[in-house]
Amino acid sequence: MALSDRKIQILQAIINDYIETAEPVGSRTIAKKYNLGISSATIRNEMSDLEEMGLILQPHASSGRIPSDMGYRLYVDHLMQQKELKPEEKKYLQSVVARDINQIDYLMEESAKALSLLTNYTTFVSEPVGQRTRIKQIRLLPFDSSSVLIIIATGDNFIKNHVIKMDSAPTEEKIFYMGCCLNNVLQGCALNEIDGVVVSKLQAELKEYQELLQPILKAIEITMRSAEKVQVHMSGAKNMLAFPEFSDIQKAKSLIQTLEEKDQLVTMLKESSGNDIQIMIGSENSVQGMQDCSVITATYKMGDNTRGTIGIVGPTRMDYSQVISVLNGMVQSIEKVLRNLSDGNHKNT
């Protein structure tokens, strides 16, 4: 059955109206609101054809129609008009990243919050992960009479602190010397490059401080492995409860539990990390608990080999065009900040 221009107009009207109202759309509503120049009877006949084609559904015998997952897919692939980012949205995104942000995790947390506020959907942002994390700087500081604080920063601005306990902490002068030795040997190293030769060199440089060397190497390993994991920041999980689609308590509970399973989100992010924009509608989602939702993801880049993903979760009747425009705006804003961070790192090295 051919999809005529008139059928396309009626499908667009059903989708637009359902996105706005969350109510099944009847032929009389379309005739009154959309001025298509055809009667309600003709619209009903066309709607029957669209239903037969699997593009719309009739949830109840006496109700109007709603779009199916297939109908939404046709809409986003071929019919949707791309929206421009509103001036106030652009200004808000710029204000988020204009703050003095010099740590990746804080930037991603603030970005997730901003997207959640702008869209009223649930958002999640993964921190950028490169093919190989390298040590940027190691600092040792006296902590108390029996402890030393080690601060490890990676090239991707991932920072982790560890407190190392010992019988008696060295003097500040000795701690400073140890920090210099560690940086001289380990700066720029990836975890797999800290081999027996490197450890032997450290043992020779720090022969008076063997008590500290093994705990320091362990702290470095923990930090580097943490930096290479996909860290996800989520915001607005409860936003979904405001939509009538999730007024059913069991459905809402299932969704919230799914969103709290970070491993499932990481799996979904990895599946979409190769594409700039990816839209998964309803049953297309690989995560079982999200098959009443649509998920739109965008990839941002930091250099040639490092990238992360931004995702927005909403009901299948989400405003796809608006979400995509906001996502594109956020990608541009994040990449600008990451370039500035990277340039700053190069200037400081």
C-alpha positions in Angstrom: 0.0 0.0 0.0 1.5 3.3 -1.1 2.1 6.1 1.5 0.5 9.0 -0.3 1.1 12.7 0.6 -2.3 12.8 2.3 -1.4 9.8 4.5 1.9 11.5 5.4 0.0 14.6 6.4 -2.3 12.7 8.6 0.5 10.7 10.2 2.4 13.9 10.9 -0.8 15.4 12.5 -1.3 12.4 14.7 2.4 12.4 15.8 2.5 16.1 16.5 -0.8 16.1 18.4 0.1 13.0 20.5 3.5 14.5 21.4 1.7 17.6 22.6 -1.3 16.1 24.4 -0.5 12.4 25.2 -4.1 11.7 24.2 -5.2 9.4 21.3 -6.0 11.4 18.2 -9.3 11.1 16.4 -10.3 12.1 12.9 -12.5 15.0 14.1 -9.5 16.5 16.0 -7.4 16.3 12.9 -10.1 17.9 10.7 -10.6 20.8 13.2 -7.0 21.5 14.1 -4.9 20.8 11.0 -7.0 22.2 8.1 -6.1 19.5 5.6 -9.1 20.3 3.4 -10.7 16.8 3.8 -13.6 15.4 5.7 -13.5 13.4 8.9 -14.8 10.4 7.0 -11.9 10.6 4.6 -9.4 11.0 7.5 -10.9 7.9 9.1 -10.4 5.9 6.0 -6.8 7.0 5.7 -6.2 6.3 9.4 -7.5 2.7 8.8 -4.9 2.3 6.1 -2.1 3.7 8.3 -3.1 1.3 11.0 -3.1 -1.6 8.5 0.4 -0.5 7.5 1.5 -0.7 11.2 2.3 3.0 11.5 -0.4 3.9 14.1 -2.3 1.9 16.7 -5.8 2.1 18.3 -5.2 1.5 22.0 -8.9 1.2 22.8 -11.9 0.3 20.5 -13.6 3.7 21.2 -10.5 5.9 21.1 -8.4 7.6 18.5 -5.0 6.5 17.3 -1.5 6.8 18.6 1.8 6.4 16.7 3.5 3.0 16.7 7.3 2.5 17.1 7.3 2.0 13.3 5.4 5.3 12.8 7.9 7.2 15.0 10.8 5.6 13.1 9.3 6.8 9.7 8.8 10.3 11.3 12.4 10.7 12.6 14.0 9.3 9.5 12.1 11.1 6.8 9.4 13.5 8.0 10.8 15.4 11.0 11.8 19.1 10.6 15.0 19.9 12.3 14.6 22.7 14.9 17.1 25.4 15.6 18.3 25.8 19.1 16.3 28.6 20.8 18.4 31.7 21.8 17.6 31.1 25.5 18.6 27.5 25.2 21.9 28.4 23.5 22.5 31.0 26.2 21.8 28.6 29.0 24.1 25.9 27.6 26.9 28.4 27.2 26.4 29.6 30.8 26.8 26.0 32.0 30.2 25.5 30.3 31.4 29.1 30.8 32.0 28.4 34.5 35.6 27.7 35.7 35.4 24.0 35.0 38.8 22.3 35.1 37.8 18.7 36.0 36.1 16.4 33.6 33.8 14.7 36.1 32.4 18.1 37.3 31.8 19.2 33.7 29.9 16.0 32.9 27.8 16.2 36.1 26.8 19.8 35.3 26.1 18.9 31.7 23.7 16.2 32.7 21.8 18.5 35.1 21.6 21.2 32.4 20.1 18.8 29.8 17.6 17.5 32.3 16.4 21.0 33.1 16.2 22.0 29.4 14.3 18.9 28.2 12.4 17.7 31.3 13.6 14.2 30.5 16.2 11.9 32.1 19.7 12.5 30.9 23.0 10.7 31.3 26.5 11.7 30.2 29.6 9.4 30.1 33.0 10.8 30.8 35.5 10.7 27.8 37.4 7.4 27.6 40.6 7.1 25.5 42.4 4.1 24.2 45.1 4.6 26.8 45.2 6.7 29.9 48.5 8.2 30.9 49.8 9.8 34.1 49.8 13.6 33.9 51.1 14.4 37.4 51.7 12.9 40.9 51.8 14.9 44.0 52.8 13.8 47.5 51.7 15.8 50.5 52.1 15.3 54.3 48.7 14.2 55.7 49.4 13.6 59.4 52.2 12.2 61.5 51.7 8.7 60.1 50.1 9.3 56.7 51.0 10.6 53.3 48.5 11.9 50.7 49.1 11.0 47.1 47.2 12.9 44.4 47.3 11.3 40.9 46.0 13.2 37.8 45.7 11.6 34.4 46.0 13.2 31.0 42.2 13.3 30.7 42.0 15.4 34.0 40.8 12.4 36.0 42.0 13.0 39.6 42.0 10.6 42.5 43.4 10.9 46.1 44.8 8.2 48.3 46.0 8.2 51.9 48.9 5.9 52.6 49.4 4.8 56.2 52.9 4.2 57.5 54.8 3.9 60.8 56.1 7.5 60.6 55.6 10.0 57.8 58.8 11.4 56.2 59.6 15.1 56.4 58.2 17.6 53.9 61.6 17.8 52.2 61.8 14.1 51.7 58.1 13.9 50.5 58.9 16.7 48.0 62.0 14.7 46.8 59.9 11.5 46.4 57.3 13.4 44.4 59.9 14.7 42.0 61.4 11.2 41.5 57.9 9.7 40.8 57.1 12.4 38.2 60.5 12.1 36.5 60.0 8.3 36.0 56.3 7.9 35.6 55.0 11.1 34.0 53.4 10.2 30.6 53.3 6.5 31.3 50.3 4.3 30.7 49.6 1.5 33.2 50.9 -1.3 30.9 54.2 0.7 30.6 55.0 0.5 34.3 56.9 -2.8 34.0 59.8 -4.4 35.8 62.3 -2.0 34.3 60.4 1.1 35.4 59.8 -0.4 38.9 63.5 -1.2 39.2 64.4 2.3 38.3 61.9 3.6 41.0 63.4 1.2 43.6 66.9 2.6 42.8 65.7 6.2 43.0 63.7 5.7 46.2 65.8 3.1 47.9 65.4 4.9 51.3 61.6 4.8 51.0 60.7 1.2 50.1 57.9 1.3 52.7 56.0 3.8 50.6 56.8 2.5 47.1 54.5 -0.5 46.9 51.5 1.4 48.3 52.2 4.2 45.8 52.3 1.8 42.9 49.0 0.2 44.1 47.4 3.6 44.3 48.6 4.4 40.8 47.1 1.1 39.5 43.7 1.8 41.2 43.6 5.3 39.8 44.5 4.3 36.2 42.0 1.5 36.1 39.3 3.8 37.5 40.1 6.4 34.9 39.7 3.8 32.1 36.2 2.7 33.3 33.2 4.4 31.8 31.9 6.9 34.4 28.3 7.9 33.9 26.5 10.9 35.4 22.7 10.9 35.4 20.2 13.5 36.2 16.4 13.8 36.2 15.4 10.1 36.7 12.2 11.2 38.5 11.2 13.4 35.6 9.8 10.4 33.9 7.2 10.0 36.6 5.5 13.2 35.4 4.5 11.7 32.1 1.1 9.9 31.9 2.8 6.9 30.2 4.4 6.1 33.5 1.4 6.7 35.8 1.2 2.9 36.3 3.2 2.2 39.5 4.7 -1.0 38.3 5.8 0.4 35.0 7.3 3.4 36.7 9.1 1.3 39.3 10.6 -0.9 36.6 11.9 2.1 34.7 13.5 3.7 37.7 15.2 0.4 38.6 16.5 0.1 35.1 17.9 3.7 35.2 19.7 2.9 38.4 21.5 0.0 36.8 24.6 1.9 35.6 26.0 -1.3 33.9 23.0 -1.4 31.6 23.5 2.3 30.7 27.1 1.7 30.0 26.2 -1.2 27.7 23.8 1.0 25.9 26.3 3.9 25.6 28.9 1.5 24.2 26.4 0.4 21.5 25.9 3.9 20.4 29.4 5.4 20.8 30.3 5.1 17.2 27.5 7.4 15.9 27.1 11.2 16.1 23.4 10.9 16.7 21.5 7.7 17.3 17.8 7.3 18.1 16.4 4.1 19.6 12.6 4.0 19.7 10.6 1.7 22.1 11.2 -1.9 21.2 14.5 -1.0 19.4 16.1 -0.6 22.8 18.3 -3.5 23.8 17.7 -2.8 27.5 14.4 -4.6 28.4 13.2 -2.1 31.0 13.4 0.8 28.5 11.2 -0.5 25.8 8.4 2.0 26.6 11.0 4.8 26.1 13.0 6.4 23.3 16.7 7.0 23.8 18.6 9.6 21.8 22.4 9.6 22.1 25.1 11.9 20.7 28.9 11.4 20.7 31.3 14.1 21.6 35.0 13.9 20.9 38.1 14.9 22.8 41.1 14.6 20.5 41.4 11.9 18.0 41.0 8.8 20.1 38.9 9.9 23.1 35.1 10.2 23.1 32.1 10.1 25.3 28.3 9.9 24.9 25.4 12.0 26.0 22.0 10.3 26.2 18.4 11.5 26.8 15.6 9.2 27.8 12.0 10.1 27.4 8.6 8.6 26.5 8.3 7.4 22.8 6.3 10.6 22.2 9.2 12.8 23.1 9.8 15.9 21.1 12.6 14.4 19.0 13.5 17.5 17.0 13.9 19.6 20.1 16.0 17.0 21.9 18.3 16.6 18.9 18.8 20.4 18.7 19.7 20.6 22.4 22.0 17.6 22.1 23.9 19.1 19.2 24.2 22.3 21.1 25.5 20.5 24.2 28.0 18.5 22.1 29.4 21.7 20.7 29.6 23.3 24.1 31.4 20.3 25.7 33.9 19.9 22.9 34.8 23.6 23.2 35.5 23.3 26.9 37.5 20.0 26.3 39.6 21.8 23.7 40.3 24.6 26.1 41.3 22.0 28.8 43.5 20.2 26.4 45.2 23.4 25.2 45.8 24.3 28.8 47.3 21.0 29.5 49.7 21.4 26.5 50.7 24.9 27.7 51.5 23.6 31.2 53.6 20.7 30.0 
